[in-house]
Amino acid sequence: MRKSLALMLALFCFFTQLLAQNRSISGKVTDEKGNPVVNASVLIKGTTLGTTTDADGKFSITVPAKSNTLVVSSLNYSTKEISIGNATSYSVLLTSAASGLDEVVVVAYGTQKKKELTGSVAKISGATLQDIPVVGPDQALQGQAPGVQVTSQSGLPGGGISIRIRGASSLSAGNQPLWVVDGVPIITGNLQTAGAGGQGLNLLAELNANDIESIEVLKDAAAASLYGSRANNGVVLVTTKKGANQKTKITLNSQYGIQSTWKRVAPLTGPQYIGLVREEIYNRYSSLVPSFGSLDNLILNGLGAVGLGAADSAKGVSTNWQNLVFRNAPVQNYDLNISGGNDKTKFYLSGSYLNQNATIIGSDFERYNIRASIDNKVSNAFNVGGTIAASRSQNNRIVNDNSIYGVFSTAILLGSHIPAYNSDGTYGRDPNSSVDNPLAVAYEPTFKANTTTLNTSFYGDYKIKPWLSLKSTVSFSGNNLRESQFYPTTTNSGAGTNGNAYQANTNYYTLLWSNVLSFKKMLDKNGNHSLSALAGYEIQTFNYETINASATNFPGNTIRQLDAGAVKSGAGSNATSNGLTGLFARADYAFKGRYLLGSSVRRDGSSNFGSSNRYANFYSVSTGWVVSEENFFKRFTNTVSTMKIRASYGTTGNRNFGDFASLALVSPGYNINQLPGLAPNQLGNPALSWETRKSGNIGIDIGLFRKINITVELYKNVTDNLLFNRPLPLNSGYTSVATNVGQITNKGIELNIDANIIKSKNFIWNAGLNITWNNNRVTQLSGQPFAAGFASWVQEGYALGSFRGYVADKIFQSQSEIAAAPFQASLTSPGDIKFKSLAGGTSITSADQTIIGDAQPLYYGGFTNSFKFKNFELSALLQCQVGNMIYNNTRAFAEGMNSVFGQFATTLNRWTPTNPTNDIRYPRAVYGDPNNNRRTSTRFLEDGSYLRIKNVTLAYYIPEKLLTKWKISALKFYIQAQNLATFTKYSGFDPEISTFGETSTAPGTDFLTVPQPRVISFGLNVSL
């Protein structure tokens, strides 16, 4: 009995002591407006124990007796420590992270507070991306971050986007950044094999922007060097939305809008066009006939220019092709997501549908997305999880941009004297021109690109010690592209071959296995010394294969499969693969939270290079000083609330230059008399090496009055060993050889300002400004300068994207002026352009060409404002680019006045004896252009600067009283405008263009490029 009583007493004491040691407390976390902060982290200081708040901002946690402090944090809020007393319930108020240094950002293989950062990282919140009618997240980055230049290559949906982080740094090895989604590098770029003019497809269009929680842009080596050989052009980290410890939440976003053209360029009327062409021919051939009447006969009979005679002028046919091919087009987007979980398992599931018709007929884009993620806490030490994201899109394409056979291009180049349809219902065509009818090109062909994308990743995270963990991730990123193209006999392209078709199937996928060991610990009891470190290994393989075939001579236009073509005109296939391995490590040390030191190193091996250069090392060192933590600075904190100085230096690389570029290769397919043959097709270069970018960065972060955050950064990036296919003499048997040819330097200044100007109970005003000044130069170039595009030129000492040509001086007004000037052509006449003699010779030759401008802007940036008054919110983004030039090659055709191409109404300003203008843009009209007035020159070079009201959103939030009554969490209505207004001197359709798509050697050229639309949309967001 005594033993039983003793045992019961011991158990009672044990449980009494246990209860004394552990106690449960609860609480609610709210923001400054009283709204619950969802998914806030609540940790017990000095331990790994913690939880997160639910949908109402509430939490519950068991606290050991010796613990007396809670640490509460959330993205975009200042971290707060709460002393635990005897109370069992606590109310926690989190304030916005006005200093900016308390904000948590995603970095390579982990997260850090901005206070701990020594590298250059720009963060864009997922909330910024919502409600914007864009196809992919790359478009939504425009104007949002310093150092990030985003250019839409075309206004066609699903088209390419150029992103430059601190300038272009490669000639031909690619300038797009590495995209990493939830820690997994994904496949981006253009997989198309079918020709579509200058524009390609964009795999980033397969991502749903509404699934994104945040985007971080890693700009310097200290931030990006852990990605080593893939980080030369910067890194974009995308973090998607996840589940949380909360009750199940359902959110629906719906949006519908109308797109329209914001600018059109007036063409000549039909009679005006006929008069212009007759004037062209008269100015060239009038000396051959004694009278104008005889010249009309020459036009009709000798040149076969039916439709240009005086008799046909009276018909008055006047077709405005732009009005026929442009339309008001709908765009709609619907997104549904479900999220929730508990302290063990968290889940997120979303599905979306996007349908966007282009503002030009014949083109549209349709996409379906689904994403699912789950995270499970198997035990206190072991977590597992995974994400599956799939998309399916169909892009009904049209040939355009850098092609005279597309819909938009033919609408510019076909004369307005041609009717849309003939009296018999057939398409109207110009018998003297190869330009097709725009309506035929839009409606008759089939040109489809179906893309299926699958991105998956699964991880296991084991906590070896509270301060040591190991995470292993396996991921797959794959894309399948099916292309189908058919030109019927009702088009010029299909008429000559009795119909022609092309089909292709392309697969590109990558597998990645990554293992990261992470360490984070205070090194002393006083908390003065802290160390965060990681070490990892990863291996990645890339696999590509494609097969294609074509056929001609079809029995009709109904059956469009290759099997129906009587002549199988071609078939081909290709497959390749490459691999990448990497060892990496990083360490970040802090003393008293104010003296920071960081370093990282990575060693990569790539099969793209020869055995002697297969491996390369990349590294970074960085330091920071949080000045505002010093005692001497406390007196200034009412004015300068925070100050941090940081500096970094390091290297990154670029391996994006094709597979096995260093090897001498042979290719099959060189067959004779049905006997198979092989032939050399690539000259080897065993010395071929990586591009390496050396990056230096100095930054200062300042907080003023606890309202304004200012960041200024100075950087210099030098890219060595530029990868390039250097041309070879034809007698070598090869066209080019892969080699390292030179160096590119980018240096500049970035300014970013965020201000919480007014914050009261009923009114909030926030503003942001970012500006980047970047100077780009080719500082070394082996071999001779070379041409690119139509007018671009790559030469040592000048910027990438420089234009080279003649300088147009004036218009010759008399024969005596022509005689006194250097010789240009035997048929030069009054009304022709006089070009400057720069070489000092007696004739104008190629030696008189010079660099006439470049496509690099002096600066670019964005300005944001958001106002919230009670339940109304108004936000606006203005985006600008200043100082860049555009070579408007569209004008060389549409204002050339030398042939049968359609012309803009601006040609009414042309030189004539009765209108002796001296405007170099509009010389005389003359068939064949004997003086070569259309040569590459300053005549077609224009200022491409612009200021654009990029986005404006007006939203209304339903009051909380009604939400409670309706039993829903949130409800918002909004109206949004994109590309609302553009202010520019550029005469073309859109100053934001890139005819040659993803190019660094020929940017800033405009040739028949489809402009971006203006979009007015309405939306509804509701959460249950």
MARMARTOR-601509 format. One line per 4 residues: their letters; for each residue x, z, y of C-alpha. Coordinates in pm, whole numbers. Each point is the difference from the previous one (the first is absolute). Layout:
BEGIN
a) X,Z,Y; ...
END
This chain:
BEGIN
mrks) 0,0,0; 286,91,236; 166,-329,-79; -324,-186,84
lalm) -42,187,327; 362,-62,90; -38,-369,-77; -319,-26,210
lalf) 170,183,284; 300,-232,-18; -226,-307,0; -196,140,295
cfft) 321,58,194; 125,-347,-91; -315,-176,119; -14,222,308
qlla) 359,-98,81; -80,-367,-74; -296,9,235; 217,163,260
qnrs) 254,-277,-41; -241,-296,8; -298,-49,225; -227,-287,84
isgk) -53,-115,357; -201,-287,145; -34,-174,329; -89,-309,199
vtde) 230,-238,187; -134,-179,307; 138,-214,282; -28,57,375
kgnp) -352,-144,7; -121,220,-283; -2,-279,-257; 119,92,-351
vvna) 351,-120,-91; -33,-158,-343; 284,5,-255; 215,235,208
svli) 282,163,-195; -13,382,-37; 323,142,-144; 120,353,-61
kgtt) 328,22,189; 305,44,-219; -180,-123,-316; -125,-325,-149
lgtt) -358,133,-20; -256,-181,206; -328,-183,28; -179,-248,229
tdad) -318,23,207; -323,-162,-116; -237,-232,188; -119,294,212
gkfs) 354,115,82; -34,303,-227; 258,143,-240; 49,283,-244
itvp) 331,127,-136; 144,290,-196; 286,170,185; 270,218,-162
aksn) 35,348,153; 349,-59,134; -107,-316,186; -120,46,356
tlvv) -6,-348,159; -202,-319,-48; 136,-334,118; -277,-243,94
ssln) 84,-365,76; -159,-342,19; 98,-346,114; -10,-42,379
ystk) -36,377,57; 253,267,85; 89,225,-294; -133,354,37
eisi) 106,325,-165; -265,270,-56; 91,363,-61; -197,148,-288
gnat) -144,342,75; -274,194,-174; -269,-255,73; -130,-223,-279
sysv) -118,-287,222; 189,-191,269; -87,-267,258; 289,-236,68
llts) 13,-226,306; 238,-297,-21; 100,-174,319; 110,-362,34
aasg) 372,-45,-45; 60,-67,368; 373,47,-41; 6,-267,-268
ldev) 278,185,-183; -241,190,-225; -154,-320,-135; 73,-89,-362
vvva) 120,-352,-72; 67,-188,-322; 364,-96,-54; 193,-162,-283
ygtq) -93,179,-324; -164,294,176; -137,153,321; 152,180,299
kkke) -110,161,320; 93,-196,309; 197,304,106; 227,-52,-301
ltgs) 42,-377,44; 336,-140,100; -99,-364,-57; -233,-237,183
vaki) -354,-3,-140; -319,-128,164; -332,124,-132; -340,-169,23
sgat) -301,202,-109; -249,-156,-239; -273,79,253; 164,-256,230
lqdi) -52,-270,-263; -366,71,-62; -277,-200,167; 239,-287,78
pvvg) -117,-328,-159; 334,-101,-152; 68,-133,-346; 318,198,-67
pdqa) 184,304,136; 284,-211,141; -231,-143,267; -114,348,101
lqgq) 360,102,81; 12,-227,304; 74,187,321; -8,338,-176
apgv) 367,93,-39; 320,-57,200; 253,-228,-163; -265,-173,-211
qvts) -83,-357,102; -301,-149,-180; -97,-365,36; -296,-170,-167
qsgl) 133,-334,-116; -344,-161,16; -365,79,60; -99,-95,-355
pggg) -125,293,-213; 243,126,-262; 290,-175,175; 354,119,53
isir) 110,277,234; 355,32,135; 132,355,42; 334,66,166
irga) 136,354,14; 263,14,275; 49,-375,-3; 74,-280,-244
ssls) 320,63,-191; 25,-278,-259; 19,-379,6; -167,-78,-331
agnq) -9,314,-218; -329,122,147; -80,226,294; -312,174,-125
plwv) 28,376,-64; -29,163,-339; -355,127,-62; -32,318,-207
vdgv) -348,120,-95; -18,362,-119; 370,-8,-78; -12,-329,-191
piit) 152,-322,143; -254,-280,-28; 26,-378,-10; -63,-170,333
gnlq) 58,-347,136; -127,-346,-81; -44,-127,-356; -167,-333,76
taga) 126,-322,-157; -255,-238,153; 89,-139,342; -221,124,282
ggqg) 192,-94,312; 207,273,156; -202,300,-115; 24,202,-317
lnll) -203,266,-174; 41,369,70; -9,246,-289; -45,290,243
aeln) -347,-143,60; -85,145,-342; 29,360,133; -308,174,139
andi) 90,162,332; -281,258,-38; 181,151,-300; 300,96,214
esie) 69,358,108; 311,-78,207; 277,-253,53; 360,98,77
vlkd) 255,-256,116; 362,84,-83; 213,-169,264; 359,122,-21
aaaa) 244,49,-287; -46,379,-5; -367,-53,-82; 27,-310,-219
slyg) 340,3,-177; -141,167,-313; -162,-339,-69; 346,-159,24
sran) 7,-371,-76; -366,-56,95; -5,181,336; 190,-241,225
ngvv) -318,-88,189; -144,350,6; -250,168,-230; -376,49,37
lvtt) -134,296,-196; -374,-9,-71; -171,321,-113; -349,-49,-138
kkga) -284,248,5; -16,257,-278; -246,254,-132; -13,357,130
nqkt) -109,346,-107; -354,-42,127; -347,-86,-113; -61,-366,-74
kitl) -14,-207,316; -149,-350,25; 88,-224,296; -142,-341,83
nsqy) 149,-232,261; -182,-322,85; 88,-257,261; -135,-338,105
giqs) 139,-221,273; 3,-345,153; 322,-190,69; 39,-267,263
twkr) 274,-194,175; 116,155,324; 153,-321,135; -29,-376,-46
vapl) 195,-281,162; -215,-279,140; 62,-350,-145; -47,-334,171
tgpq) -343,-154,-28; -37,-318,-203; 9,-237,300; 292,195,152
yigl) 192,-30,-325; -61,-374,-26; 118,-41,358; 317,203,-75
vree) 97,-204,-307; -64,-328,181; 226,131,278; 269,90,-254
iynr) -2,-348,-146; -19,-170,340; 302,198,126; 200,-109,-306
yssl) -110,-360,-54; -147,-131,330; 314,-205,70; -69,-203,-314
vpsf) -330,-144,119; -106,-150,333; -326,189,46; -176,318,-96
gsld) -273,-194,-178; 258,-151,-230; 136,349,-63; -343,109,-123
nlil) 18,-283,-251; 346,117,-99; -135,353,-55; -291,-119,-210
nglg) 174,-271,-200; 378,43,11; 3,380,-49; -326,25,-190
avgl) -112,278,232; -369,-42,-68; -203,238,211; 230,-1,301
gaad) -123,-315,168; -193,-8,327; -321,-95,-181; 15,311,-217
sakg) 48,225,300; -363,-45,90; -113,156,-327; 81,337,146
vstn) 83,175,-328; 147,338,94; 59,247,-281; 131,347,77
wqnl) 159,75,-336; 84,358,93; -368,78,50; -71,-143,-345
vfrn) 269,188,-195; -17,338,176; -290,233,-75; -123,354,45
apvq) 92,156,-333; -114,327,-160; 230,268,-137; -130,293,-203
nydl) 166,293,-169; -152,273,-217; 190,297,-134; -121,288,-219
nisg) 219,291,-109; -59,317,-198; 245,289,5; 17,364,-92
gndk) 136,241,-256; 103,358,-52; 323,194,-16; 81,-167,-334
tkfy) -113,-361,31; -45,-223,304; -137,-355,-1; -60,-294,232
lsgs) -193,-317,-80; -74,-288,236; -140,-349,-10; -21,-257,278
ylnq) -121,-351,72; 125,-226,280; -130,-343,94; 149,-186,294
nati) -81,-356,102; 254,-169,222; -99,-120,346; 99,-344,-121
igsd) -218,-169,-260; 117,-32,-359; 179,336,-26; -111,344,-112
fery) 138,307,-175; -178,232,-243; 150,313,-156; -103,279,-238
nira) 201,324,-26; -14,305,-221; 235,300,6; -3,317,-207
sidn) 239,295,6; 7,331,-178; 231,301,25; -12,277,-258
kvsn) 168,341,0; 77,46,-369; 166,334,68; 163,185,285
afnv) 318,-195,-76; -125,-343,-107; -208,-260,186; -97,-349,-110
ggti) -186,-280,172; -44,-368,46; -146,-279,207; -152,-332,-97
aasr) -74,-255,271; -136,-347,-70; -118,-283,220; -141,-346,-44
sqnn) -18,-252,282; -96,-362,50; 145,-185,294; -167,-333,71
rivn) 286,-161,187; 53,-297,226; 322,-181,68; 111,82,352
dnsi) 281,120,226; 298,-236,5; -207,-278,-157; -180,-292,160
ygvf) -241,-18,-294; -188,327,42; -339,80,150; 118,147,330
stai) 285,-251,31; -223,-304,-50; -248,145,248; 281,-12,255
llgs) 157,-332,-100; -300,-222,-77; -120,-187,307; -330,104,154
hipa) -119,-365,-3; -57,27,-376; -349,117,-108; -34,290,-244
ynsd) -210,-219,-230; -61,-373,-15; -350,-143,-4; 14,-28,-380
gtyg) 77,372,-35; 368,-40,-81; 266,187,194; 122,-164,321
rdpn) 369,-93,-11; 257,-164,224; 130,-316,-175; 322,21,201
ssvd) 90,357,-93; 80,194,-317; -182,301,145; -304,84,-211
npla) -346,103,113; 6,382,52; -342,42,-162; 115,-188,-309
vaye) 313,214,-27; -210,317,32; -291,-79,-230; 129,-238,-266
ptfk) 316,147,-162; 24,300,-229; 286,237,80; -35,343,-157
antt) 244,285,-46; -122,279,-227; 219,310,-1; -25,293,-239
tlnt) 213,305,76; 58,314,-206; 209,295,118; 26,306,-220
sfyg) 219,310,-4; 9,318,-208; 210,306,59; 92,335,-148
dyki) 136,276,225; 161,304,-167; 95,305,206; 314,129,-172
kpwl) 38,278,255; -202,77,314; 274,-181,190; 82,-273,-254
slks) -225,-274,-140; 28,-326,-190; -237,-291,56; -9,-308,-222
tvsf) -205,-306,99; -81,-318,-189; -167,-281,193; -112,-360,-37
sgnn) -73,-248,279; -130,-341,-101; -157,-307,157; -163,-307,-145
lres) -68,-302,221; -210,-295,-113; 2,-303,230; -235,-295,-25
qfyp) 15,-302,230; -196,-327,-8; -20,-282,254; -291,-239,-65
tttn) -20,-365,96; -199,97,309; 325,124,161; 301,-204,108
sgag) 222,203,-233; -214,-74,-304; -104,-356,79; 339,-157,-77
tngn) 27,164,-344; -368,-13,-94; -8,379,22; 285,242,-64
ayqa) 12,356,-131; 249,281,-41; -28,332,-183; 245,286,-46
ntny) 11,343,-156; 262,251,120; 77,350,-127; 235,242,172
ytll) 34,362,-106; 243,289,27; 56,313,-209; 159,315,143
wsnv) 115,326,-154; 109,265,249; 127,355,-54; 59,240,289
lsfk) 137,356,-16; -94,195,317; 148,322,131; -127,205,294
kmld) 105,357,68; 100,254,262; 363,83,-71; -2,351,148
kngn) -242,289,30; -26,-30,378; -119,-358,-19; 280,-136,218
hsls) 130,-254,-248; -228,-249,-174; 83,-293,-222; -223,-282,-116
alag) 151,-249,-241; -90,-258,-261; 172,-221,-253; -151,-286,-190
yeiq) 31,-304,-217; -226,-302,-26; -5,-334,-175; -220,-293,96
tfny) -55,-345,-150; -163,-302,164; -155,-282,-202; -134,-331,129
etin) -153,-300,-175; -207,-296,114; -146,-312,-156; -156,-293,184
asat) -136,-348,-59; -150,-285,200; -206,-311,-67; -136,-308,179
nfpg) -249,-282,-57; -325,185,-62; -323,-167,-118; -187,160,289
ntir) 1,293,236; -226,228,-203; 230,109,-283; 305,153,164
qlda) 190,138,-298; 338,-150,-88; -131,-128,-331; -217,-253,183
gavk) 298,-167,167; 112,-315,-182; 360,38,119; 173,331,-59
sgag) 242,-34,289; 203,315,-50; 48,325,-187; 249,278,37
snat) 76,362,-71; 250,258,109; 93,353,-101; 258,246,121
sngl) 70,370,15; 241,246,154; 77,370,-13; 99,283,231
tglf) 141,343,-78; 65,279,246; 157,346,13; -81,197,316
arad) 30,342,159; -90,170,327; 72,340,153; -142,156,317
yafk) 141,327,130; -139,215,282; 144,305,169; -258,223,168
gryl) -233,-299,7; 180,-145,299; 329,-150,-120; -69,-284,-242
lgss) 229,-205,-218; -104,-274,-243; 171,-246,-231; -101,-247,-267
vrrd) 166,-242,-238; -121,-269,-237; 180,-228,-242; -192,-313,-100
gssn) 72,-263,-258; -171,-340,10; 9,-298,-235; -29,-229,304
fgss) 373,17,67; 319,-77,-189; 177,251,-221; 255,88,268
nrya) -270,79,260; -284,119,-219; 13,359,125; -3,131,356
nfys) -14,339,170; -230,90,288; 13,325,193; -104,186,313
vstg) 100,308,196; -215,161,267; -23,308,214; -250,170,227
wvvs) -22,286,247; -331,164,88; 106,107,348; -330,169,79
eenf) 68,259,-273; 300,133,192; -39,326,191; 133,-152,321
fkrf) -278,-258,-9; -289,247,-10; -23,9,379; -89,-371,3
tntv) -266,-3,-271; -292,13,245; 114,-340,124; 211,-147,-281
stmk) -176,145,-301; 222,-169,-261; 325,-193,-4; 188,-146,-293
iras) 307,-226,-5; 98,-197,-309; 247,-268,-106; 62,-202,-314
ygtt) 219,-269,-148; -17,-178,-333; -38,-317,-202; -276,-183,-181
gnrn) -5,-329,-189; -185,-322,-77; -13,-163,-342; -294,-232,62
fgdf) 172,-334,-59; -128,-146,-325; 102,75,-355; 352,-73,-124
asla) 103,-157,331; 367,65,-76; 5,-199,-326; 58,-367,-72
lvsp) -325,-120,-161; -132,-302,-180; -363,-108,-17; -209,-191,-253
gyni) -227,-291,77; 263,-269,60; -139,-224,-271; 78,-367,-70
nqlp) -201,-223,-237; -187,304,-129; 325,170,-94; 42,354,136
glap) 279,66,245; 166,277,197; 181,-25,332; 182,238,236
nqlg) -223,114,282; 174,303,155; 360,51,104; 121,348,-88
npal) 157,247,241; 133,306,-186; 100,157,334; -363,13,119
swet) -77,350,128; -278,214,148; -112,-12,355; 87,339,149
rksg) -153,150,310; 194,267,190; -244,205,206; 65,252,276
nigi) -275,198,172; -20,266,272; -332,161,82; -148,273,214
digl) -343,157,-45; -144,187,298; -326,190,39; -129,63,352
frki) -259,260,100; -115,14,-363; -194,-317,76; 245,-289,4
nitv) 242,-108,-272; 273,-248,90; 243,-166,-240; 284,-222,117
elyk) 229,-169,-250; 305,-221,40; 112,-204,-298; 249,-264,-107
nvtd) -24,-186,-329; 267,-240,-123; -74,-211,-308; 310,-143,-171
nllf) 49,-253,-279; -313,-200,84; -134,-180,-307; -58,-369,59
nrpl) -7,-330,-187; 274,-179,192; -45,-381,2; 264,-208,-181
plns) 105,-366,33; -209,-222,-226; 311,-131,-175; 47,350,-145
gyts) -294,-62,-230; -184,304,141; -211,51,309; 106,360,69
vatn) 179,307,-131; -104,364,26; 249,187,216; 50,280,250
vgqi) 27,-158,344; -1,248,287; -145,289,193; -313,85,202
tnkg) -23,286,250; -315,170,128; 19,273,259; -269,153,211
ieln) -195,287,145; -332,143,-117; -234,214,207; -301,180,-142
idan) -233,228,200; -297,192,-137; -207,207,239; -290,240,-40
iiks) -103,-41,361; -326,193,-2; -135,226,-271; -318,193,79
knfi) -311,95,-189; -189,-319,85; 270,-245,104; 328,-110,-162
wnag) 237,-268,130; 303,-107,-203; 236,-284,87; 302,-165,-157
lnit) 261,-252,108; 278,-167,-195; 247,-261,126; 298,-159,-175
wnnn) 284,-191,163; 197,-187,-267; 296,-232,47; 73,-234,-291
rvtq) 320,-204,-40; 176,-202,-268; 342,158,58; 187,-190,-274
lsgq) -75,-327,-178; 225,-178,-246; -16,-378,26; -187,-211,250
pfaa) -320,94,188; -309,-147,-163; -351,-107,90; -322,151,-133
gfas) -366,-87,47; -78,-246,280; 207,138,284; 173,313,-133
wvqe) 376,39,-18; 225,261,-162; 331,47,179; 249,279,38
gyal) -51,199,320; -372,-75,27; -319,161,-125; -174,-98,-319
gsfr) -288,-222,103; 191,-172,279; -126,-342,109; 238,-288,66
gyva) -86,-319,179; 17,-201,319; -82,131,347; -281,-198,161
dkif) 92,-40,367; -271,-204,172; -208,-317,-20; 162,-327,101
qsqs) -196,-136,296; 179,-331,53; 233,-249,-162; 275,97,244
eiaa) -9,361,-127; 38,-130,-353; 299,-215,98; 173,295,169
apfq) -42,232,-296; 191,7,-331; -132,-258,-245; -286,119,-223
aslt) -161,-312,-156; -25,-371,71; -376,24,61; 5,311,222
spgd) -251,-52,280; -153,190,292; -217,274,-142; 247,92,-275
ikfk) 179,335,-14; 350,35,137; 209,226,-222; 294,196,136
slag) 352,-112,-73; 184,314,-107; 304,-164,-159; 77,-210,309
gtsi) -6,-341,-173; -145,-330,112; -274,22,-263; -232,270,-125
tsad) 115,84,-354; -33,282,-249; 289,170,179; -241,70,287
qtii) -208,232,-215; 31,375,55; -168,329,-87; -320,-10,205
gdaq) -157,334,-99; -82,219,-298; -299,148,-178; 121,361,18
plyy) -200,215,245; 171,214,260; -235,279,-101; -321,63,-191
ggft) -230,295,-47; -342,157,2; -210,231,219; -279,211,-148
nsfk) -270,212,159; -273,204,-163; -276,191,176; -247,234,-162
fknf) -297,138,193; -230,217,-205; -108,-228,-284; 130,-325,147
elsa) 349,-138,-56; 166,-301,165; 341,-129,-107; 201,-304,103
llqc) 331,-161,-97; 182,-241,230; 286,-193,-158; 261,-208,180
qvgn) 305,-219,-46; 206,-107,299; 285,-243,61; -19,-217,-312
miyn) -19,-380,11; -220,-224,-215; 82,-358,-93; -342,-165,17
ntra) 40,-292,-237; -378,-47,-1; 36,-134,354; 265,-247,-117
faeg) -281,-166,-197; -312,85,202; 168,-78,335; 249,-257,-126
mnsv) -194,-301,141; 197,-236,-223; -219,-89,-299; -350,17,-145
fgqf) -11,380,-39; -279,182,181; 99,158,332; -85,305,208
attl) -185,-44,329; 315,125,176; 138,-354,-38; -232,-100,285
nrwt) 276,150,218; 249,-263,-125; 224,-204,229; -142,-328,122
ptnp) 94,-215,301; -301,151,177; 81,356,-118; 380,27,39
tndi) 22,358,-129; 334,171,-58; -134,230,-271; 230,-45,-301
rypr) -284,92,-235; -191,-321,77; 214,-315,25; -149,-348,-28
avyg) -196,-114,-303; 193,-263,-195; -45,-120,-355; 297,81,-223
dpnn) 166,220,265; 307,-222,65; 166,264,226; -58,266,-268
nrrt) -189,224,243; -111,195,-309; 352,102,-97; 68,371,-50
strf) 29,136,353; -122,254,249; -311,-218,39; -163,178,-293
ledg) 159,342,45; -236,265,139; -8,368,84; -163,174,-296
sylr) -52,340,166; -344,152,-46; -203,317,40; -285,36,-245
iknv) -285,246,-22; 51,30,-371; -262,256,-98; -285,180,176
tlay) -233,237,-186; -304,190,129; -135,256,-248; -281,252,-11
yipe) 8,305,-230; -336,143,-106; -25,368,115; 68,272,-256
kllt) -354,138,28; -144,-327,-124; 264,-26,-270; -99,340,-134
kwki) -365,-100,7; 72,-327,-179; 241,173,-243; 292,-231,67
salk) 355,83,111; 62,-271,260; -163,-309,147; 153,-240,249
fyiq) -118,-326,156; 241,-225,185; 55,-339,160; 348,-148,-10
aqnl) 173,-296,162; 327,-160,-109; 199,-248,211; -253,61,273
atft) 203,-163,277; 345,-158,32; 190,-44,323; 272,-264,-21
kysg) 143,-306,171; 43,-175,-332; -200,-323,-8; -53,-8,-377
fdpe) -274,149,-210; 175,329,-72; 333,145,118; 36,202,-322
istf) 112,-266,-245; 261,-94,-259; -46,-353,-131; 279,31,-255
gets) -138,320,-148; 258,253,-116; 307,-132,180; 281,153,201
tapg) 175,-323,97; -303,-179,151; -248,255,141; -209,-61,308
tdfl) -98,-359,-79; -361,-110,34; -106,-313,-185; -370,-37,-72
tvpq) -33,372,-87; -348,149,-45; -57,266,270; -109,357,-67
prvi) -370,77,51; -178,243,228; -207,240,-212; -301,207,105
sfgl) -117,229,-278; -242,284,-63; 59,280,-246; -138,311,-166
nvsl) 196,285,-161; -190,265,-194; 126,290,-215; -208,204,-242
END
